[in-house]
């Protein structure tokens, strides 16, 4: 799913009686990045209906962001990663790195 689509969901509001009367149509509206908001009297009682692929991608990206934040919060580890990136860049320019095909080829 495209990053733009993931970050900009489209929402459709329905009330509970419409959900009961038009259940199949309402469920079909929750596709890709369209989120069905099932309204209630108070905002904390509202429910969201989302496409499973969309939800799974949100969760995957959330875990990825959490891991990135953990790494960046570890100043020592992050400094090592930045240092390695500089070394890799220099080695690539000098032609000192090998491709995966070269390393993994069987003799």
VENJO-V803414 format. One record per helix or strand of 2 or more residues. SS is the DSSP state (2 for helix, 1 for strand). FROM is the first residue (numbers start at 1). LEN is the number of residues. Records with the same first field share a line. If there is no record, write none. Layout:
# VENJO-V803414
SS: FROM-LEN, FROM-LEN
This chain:
# VENJO-V803414
2: 3-5, 16-6, 23-7, 43-3, 52-22, 75-20, 100-5
1: 10-5, 34-5, 47-3
